[in-house]
């Protein structure tokens, strides 16, 4: 009686690289990689030959030379005598600042507008639809210019706060809203660890304490979840989490001597406190309302992707409508919302390069603008700009993908 068995394996032949489906895909990928490497080598060789012919070379030594220009909005100490490298760092921090602020506020605007677009109230629904259609169909650069122009034309100038009967006054004697920006109280520490009064070390300790509080509160929440799964009763973690969040940071601020510096009119402008410049406000608000319109559509689509049976089941259990949205619908809709939300965060980061239109000193305005024009190092500056936006975009994608994977349905 004969038995069936696997056919004998023949020896490997070069023709199998294309004829055998087991090797064909790898062969084509290897050929594509080789062609890409050859193309990049050709482009680099051509660039190097042209630079040699023009008597030029690629060098980043210009980063150590004096910048020679001022920056009106800085997060770290900077003067015109600082190096081009420090000017680039200031631009990077300014870019990250406006991108972070715009991502937070755009998410708030987008979630609110997306939820209200599905409201049963006809007027609210139409107003939100008008917001989405108007703001997402007009270029963000136009919104930046409009907001900046309105702010400089409508807001009072610092001289309006002068005199015995000023035309304008500070809000609560703490906040000054002017056409140059908003001046707010600024925190500082009167004492420091190791005698370093007001040093960066104090802020590092504050940030480290907040991070530790976050993980402590998360541990207590996860512990309550485990107890609920085992016993069916969930412990109350509200006051515990509040103590974890507020207790350590309050004690640390008391130890470091947290104080507030109030803005005051001195000469022709305000001094002291924190200045949030007009260009930053215009860029921040324009990016927020523009991107929020796109996020609103993502939120609306995510909510509509959730089965109506989920809402009806929650209502049958007696859960109130607003709690149904926050506890039942939105958590499931996040699985649909997060992937396109990543793209919107990336768009905010890249659209922040439009800051040069209103004079906000981001990385494009400093390294890709003034530094490039002064040094003539166009290739080096553009390469560094490309590297920065590539790194920050990949970082945002990686962080959001980790969060997206945590929200996915997990089979048991």
C-alpha positions as CSV (number, residue, x, y, z in Angstrom):
1,X,0.0,0.0,0.0
2,X,1.5,3.3,-1.0
3,X,1.5,6.4,1.2
4,X,1.5,10.1,0.4
5,X,4.4,12.1,1.6
6,X,5.8,15.6,0.9
7,X,7.7,15.9,-2.4
8,X,11.4,15.8,-2.0
9,X,13.0,19.3,-1.7
10,X,15.3,20.1,-4.6
11,X,18.5,22.0,-4.3
12,X,18.4,25.8,-4.3
13,X,18.8,27.5,-7.7
14,X,19.2,31.2,-8.6
15,X,16.1,31.1,-10.8
16,X,14.1,30.4,-7.6
17,X,14.7,34.0,-6.5
18,X,12.1,35.1,-9.1
19,X,10.1,31.9,-9.8
20,X,9.6,30.7,-6.3
21,X,6.9,32.6,-4.3
22,X,8.9,31.9,-1.1
23,X,11.8,34.1,-2.3
24,X,10.2,36.5,-4.8
25,X,9.1,39.2,-2.4
26,X,12.4,39.3,-0.6
27,X,14.2,39.5,-3.9
28,X,12.1,42.4,-5.1
29,X,12.6,44.2,-1.8
30,X,16.4,43.7,-2.0
31,X,16.4,45.1,-5.5
32,X,14.4,48.1,-4.5
33,X,16.7,48.8,-1.5
34,X,19.8,48.6,-3.8
35,X,18.2,51.0,-6.3
36,X,17.3,53.4,-3.5
37,X,20.8,53.3,-2.1
38,X,22.3,53.9,-5.5
39,X,20.0,56.9,-6.1
40,X,20.9,58.4,-2.7
41,X,24.6,57.9,-3.4
42,X,24.2,59.6,-6.8
43,X,22.4,62.6,-5.2
44,X,25.1,62.9,-2.5
45,X,27.9,62.6,-4.9
46,X,26.3,65.2,-7.2
47,X,25.8,67.6,-4.2
48,X,29.4,67.1,-3.0
49,X,30.8,67.7,-6.5
50,X,28.8,70.9,-6.9
51,X,29.9,72.2,-3.5
52,X,33.5,71.5,-4.3
53,X,33.2,73.3,-7.7
54,X,31.7,76.3,-5.9
55,X,34.4,76.2,-3.1
56,X,31.9,75.3,-0.4
57,X,31.6,72.6,2.1
58,X,29.0,71.2,4.6
59,X,30.0,72.5,8.1
60,X,28.0,73.1,11.3
61,X,30.5,75.4,12.9
62,X,28.2,78.4,12.4
63,X,26.1,77.1,15.3
64,X,28.8,78.3,17.7
65,X,29.0,81.8,16.3
66,X,27.2,84.8,17.8
67,X,23.5,85.1,16.7
68,X,23.4,88.9,16.8
69,X,19.6,89.2,16.9
70,X,16.9,89.4,19.7
71,X,13.9,87.1,20.2
72,X,10.8,88.6,21.8
73,X,9.4,85.4,23.3
74,X,11.8,83.1,25.1
75,X,11.4,80.3,27.6
76,X,15.1,80.3,28.6
77,X,17.6,83.1,29.0
78,X,18.8,84.5,25.7
79,X,20.5,87.6,24.4
80,X,21.7,88.9,21.1
81,X,25.2,87.8,22.1
82,X,24.1,84.1,22.5
83,X,25.1,81.6,19.9
84,X,23.2,80.4,16.9
85,X,22.8,77.1,18.6
86,X,21.0,78.7,21.6
87,X,18.8,80.7,19.2
88,X,17.9,77.4,17.5
89,X,17.1,75.9,21.0
90,X,14.9,78.9,21.8
91,X,13.1,78.3,18.5
92,X,12.6,74.6,19.2
93,X,11.2,75.4,22.6
94,X,8.8,78.0,21.2
95,X,7.7,75.5,18.5
96,X,7.0,72.8,21.1
97,X,5.2,75.3,23.4
98,X,2.7,76.4,20.7
99,X,2.3,72.9,19.4
100,X,1.5,71.5,22.9
101,X,-0.9,74.3,23.8
102,X,-2.7,74.0,20.4
103,X,-3.0,70.2,20.7
104,X,-4.7,70.5,24.1
105,X,-7.1,73.3,23.2
106,X,-7.9,71.9,19.7
107,X,-8.8,68.6,21.4
108,X,-11.1,70.4,23.8
109,X,-12.7,72.4,21.0
110,X,-13.0,69.4,18.8
111,X,-14.6,67.0,21.3
112,X,-17.1,69.7,22.4
113,X,-18.0,70.5,18.8
114,X,-18.2,66.9,17.8
115,X,-20.5,66.0,20.6
116,X,-22.7,69.1,20.1
117,X,-23.0,68.3,16.4
118,X,-25.1,65.3,17.4
119,X,-27.3,67.3,19.8
120,X,-31.0,67.0,19.7
121,X,-31.2,70.8,19.8
122,X,-31.5,72.1,16.2
123,X,-29.9,75.4,16.8
124,X,-26.9,74.0,18.7
125,X,-26.4,71.4,16.0
126,X,-26.5,73.9,13.2
127,X,-24.2,76.3,15.0
128,X,-21.6,73.6,15.4
129,X,-22.0,72.5,11.8
130,X,-21.4,76.2,10.7
131,X,-18.3,76.3,12.9
132,X,-16.9,73.1,11.3
133,X,-17.6,74.2,7.7
134,X,-16.3,77.8,8.1
135,X,-13.1,77.1,10.0
136,X,-11.9,74.0,8.2
137,X,-12.5,75.5,4.7
138,X,-10.5,78.7,5.2
139,X,-6.6,78.3,5.2
140,X,-5.1,78.5,8.7
141,X,-2.7,81.3,7.6
142,X,-5.7,83.6,7.0
143,X,-7.0,82.8,10.5
144,X,-3.6,83.6,12.0
145,X,-3.5,86.9,10.3
146,X,-7.1,87.8,11.1
147,X,-6.7,87.0,14.8
148,X,-3.4,88.9,15.1
149,X,-4.9,91.9,13.3
150,X,-8.0,92.0,15.5
151,X,-5.9,91.7,18.6
152,X,-3.5,94.5,17.7
153,X,-6.4,96.8,16.6
154,X,-8.9,96.2,19.4
155,X,-6.8,95.6,22.5
156,X,-5.6,98.7,24.4
157,X,-2.0,99.7,24.3
158,X,0.2,99.9,27.5
159,X,-0.1,103.7,27.6
160,X,-3.9,103.4,28.1
161,X,-3.1,102.0,31.6
162,X,-1.2,105.2,32.6
163,X,-2.5,108.2,34.5
164,X,-4.8,108.8,37.4
165,X,-7.9,108.0,35.3
166,X,-6.6,105.4,32.8
167,X,-8.7,104.3,29.9
168,X,-8.0,100.7,30.8
169,X,-7.2,98.8,34.0
170,X,-5.7,95.5,35.0
171,X,-8.1,92.6,35.7
172,X,-7.9,91.9,39.5
173,X,-4.7,94.0,39.5
174,X,-3.0,90.9,38.2
175,X,-3.7,90.5,34.5
176,X,-3.1,93.1,31.8
177,X,-4.6,92.5,28.3
178,X,-2.8,94.7,25.7
179,X,-2.2,94.8,22.0
180,X,1.3,93.6,22.7
181,X,0.2,90.5,24.6
182,X,-1.2,89.3,27.9
183,X,0.8,89.9,31.1
184,X,0.1,87.5,34.0
185,X,1.7,86.8,37.4
186,X,4.8,84.7,37.2
187,X,5.8,82.0,39.7
188,X,9.3,82.0,41.3
189,X,11.0,80.3,44.2
190,X,12.6,82.3,47.0
191,X,14.5,79.3,48.3
192,X,16.2,76.3,46.6
193,X,17.7,73.0,47.2
194,X,21.4,73.3,47.9
195,X,21.3,77.1,47.9
196,X,20.3,77.3,44.2
197,X,17.5,79.9,44.6
198,X,15.2,80.0,41.7
199,X,17.3,77.6,39.7
200,X,16.2,75.1,37.1
201,X,16.7,72.4,39.7
202,X,13.6,73.7,41.5
203,X,11.4,73.3,38.4
204,X,12.9,69.8,37.8
205,X,11.8,68.8,41.3
206,X,8.3,70.2,40.7
207,X,8.0,68.2,37.4
208,X,9.4,65.1,39.0
209,X,6.9,65.4,41.9
210,X,4.0,65.8,39.4
211,X,5.1,62.7,37.5
212,X,5.4,60.7,40.7
213,X,1.9,61.9,41.7
214,X,0.6,60.7,38.3
215,X,1.9,57.2,38.7
216,X,0.8,57.1,42.3
217,X,-2.8,58.1,41.4
218,X,-2.7,55.6,38.5
219,X,-1.6,52.8,40.9
220,X,-4.5,53.6,43.3
221,X,-7.0,53.6,40.4
222,X,-5.7,50.3,39.0
223,X,-5.9,48.8,42.6
224,X,-9.5,49.9,42.9
225,X,-10.3,48.3,39.5
226,X,-8.8,45.0,40.6
227,X,-10.8,45.1,43.9
228,X,-13.9,45.8,41.9
229,X,-13.3,42.9,39.6
230,X,-12.8,40.5,42.6
231,X,-15.5,41.7,44.9
232,X,-17.9,43.7,42.8
233,X,-17.4,46.8,45.0
234,X,-15.2,49.6,43.9
235,X,-13.4,51.6,46.6
236,X,-13.8,55.4,46.6
237,X,-10.5,56.8,45.3
238,X,-11.5,60.4,44.8
239,X,-10.0,61.8,48.1
240,X,-7.0,59.5,47.9
241,X,-6.1,60.6,44.4
242,X,-6.6,64.3,45.4
243,X,-4.2,63.8,48.3
244,X,-1.7,62.1,46.1
245,X,-1.9,64.9,43.5
246,X,-2.1,68.0,45.8
247,X,-0.2,66.9,49.0
248,X,3.3,66.4,47.7
249,X,3.3,69.5,45.4
250,X,1.9,71.8,48.1
251,X,4.6,70.6,50.6
252,X,7.3,71.0,48.0
253,X,6.1,74.6,47.0
254,X,6.1,75.5,50.7
255,X,9.6,74.2,51.2
256,X,10.9,76.0,48.1
257,X,9.1,79.2,49.0
258,X,6.8,79.6,46.0
259,X,6.0,83.3,45.3
260,X,4.4,85.3,42.5
261,X,5.8,88.2,40.6
262,X,3.0,90.6,39.6
263,X,3.3,92.6,36.3
264,X,3.5,96.3,36.7
265,X,3.6,99.2,34.2
266,X,7.1,100.7,34.1
267,X,7.9,103.3,31.5
268,X,6.2,102.5,28.2
269,X,5.5,98.8,28.8
270,X,4.7,96.3,31.5
271,X,7.5,94.5,33.4
272,X,7.6,91.5,35.6
273,X,5.4,88.4,35.6
274,X,4.9,86.4,32.4
275,X,4.3,87.9,29.0
276,X,2.3,85.9,26.5
277,X,3.0,87.7,23.3
278,X,0.4,88.6,20.7
279,X,2.0,86.5,18.0
280,X,1.9,83.4,20.3
281,X,-1.8,84.0,21.2
282,X,-2.7,84.5,17.5
283,X,-0.9,81.4,16.4
284,X,-2.1,79.3,19.3
285,X,-5.8,80.3,18.9
286,X,-5.8,80.0,15.1
287,X,-4.3,76.5,15.2
288,X,-6.7,75.5,17.9
289,X,-9.9,76.6,16.2
290,X,-8.8,75.4,12.8
291,X,-7.7,72.0,13.8
292,X,-10.5,71.7,16.3
293,X,-12.9,71.7,13.3
294,X,-11.3,68.6,11.8
295,X,-11.2,66.9,15.2
296,X,-14.9,67.6,15.6
297,X,-15.6,65.6,12.5
298,X,-13.4,62.7,13.7
299,X,-15.3,62.8,17.0
300,X,-18.7,62.8,15.3
301,X,-17.7,59.9,13.1
302,X,-16.4,58.0,16.1
303,X,-19.6,58.5,18.1
304,X,-21.8,57.4,15.2
305,X,-19.7,54.3,14.8
306,X,-20.8,53.1,18.2
307,X,-24.0,50.9,18.0
308,X,-27.2,52.6,19.1
309,X,-27.8,49.4,21.1
310,X,-25.1,50.5,23.5
311,X,-26.9,53.8,24.2
312,X,-30.3,52.1,24.5
313,X,-28.9,49.5,26.9
314,X,-27.3,52.1,29.1
315,X,-30.5,54.1,29.1
316,X,-32.5,51.0,30.1
317,X,-30.2,50.7,33.2
318,X,-31.2,54.2,34.2
319,X,-28.0,56.0,33.4
320,X,-28.4,59.7,32.6
321,X,-27.7,60.9,29.0
322,X,-24.6,62.9,29.9
323,X,-23.2,59.9,31.8
324,X,-24.0,57.6,28.9
325,X,-21.9,59.8,26.6
326,X,-18.9,60.0,29.0
327,X,-19.0,56.4,30.3
328,X,-20.4,54.3,27.4
329,X,-20.1,56.1,24.1
330,X,-16.9,58.1,24.1
331,X,-14.7,55.3,25.5
332,X,-15.8,53.0,22.6
333,X,-15.6,55.9,20.1
334,X,-11.9,56.5,21.0
335,X,-10.9,53.4,19.1
336,X,-12.1,55.1,15.9
337,X,-11.1,58.7,16.9
338,X,-7.5,58.2,17.9
339,X,-5.9,57.1,14.5
340,X,-7.0,60.3,12.6
341,X,-6.3,62.3,15.8
342,X,-2.6,61.5,15.4
343,X,-2.6,63.1,11.9
344,X,-4.2,66.2,13.3
345,X,-1.5,66.5,16.0
346,X,1.1,66.2,13.3
347,X,-0.6,68.8,11.3
348,X,-0.6,71.2,14.2
349,X,3.2,70.7,14.7
350,X,4.0,71.3,11.1
351,X,1.5,74.2,10.6
352,X,3.2,76.0,13.5
353,X,5.9,76.9,11.0
354,X,3.5,79.6,9.7
355,X,4.4,81.5,12.9
356,X,6.8,83.6,10.8
357,X,3.8,85.4,9.3
358,X,3.1,87.2,12.6
359,X,6.7,87.4,13.9
360,X,6.7,84.5,16.4
361,X,10.2,83.1,16.7
362,X,9.8,79.4,16.2
363,X,12.4,77.1,14.8
364,X,11.6,78.0,11.2
365,X,11.9,81.7,11.9
366,X,15.2,81.4,13.9
367,X,17.2,78.6,12.3
368,X,15.4,78.5,8.9
369,X,15.0,82.3,8.7
370,X,17.4,84.7,10.4
371,X,20.3,82.3,11.0
372,X,20.1,81.0,7.4
373,X,20.1,84.5,5.9
374,X,23.0,85.7,8.1
375,X,25.3,82.7,7.7
376,X,24.3,81.6,4.2
377,X,24.4,78.0,5.4
378,X,21.2,77.0,3.6
379,X,21.9,73.3,3.2
380,X,22.9,72.9,6.9
381,X,19.9,74.9,8.2
382,X,17.4,73.0,6.0
383,X,18.9,69.7,7.0
384,X,18.6,70.5,10.7
385,X,15.0,71.8,10.1
386,X,14.1,68.5,8.4
387,X,15.7,66.5,11.1
388,X,13.8,68.4,13.9
389,X,10.3,68.0,12.2
390,X,11.0,64.4,11.4
391,X,12.0,63.6,15.0
392,X,9.1,65.4,16.6
393,X,6.6,63.9,14.2
394,X,7.9,60.4,14.8
395,X,7.8,61.0,18.5
396,X,4.2,62.1,18.5
397,X,3.2,59.2,16.3
398,X,5.0,56.7,18.6
399,X,3.4,58.1,21.8
400,X,-0.1,58.2,20.3
401,X,0.3,54.7,18.8
402,X,1.2,53.4,22.3
403,X,-2.0,55.0,23.6
404,X,-4.0,53.7,20.6
405,X,-2.8,50.1,21.3
406,X,-3.9,50.4,24.9
407,X,-7.4,51.4,23.8
408,X,-7.8,48.4,21.4
409,X,-10.2,45.6,22.1
410,X,-8.2,42.8,23.8
411,X,-9.4,39.3,23.3
412,X,-9.7,37.2,26.5
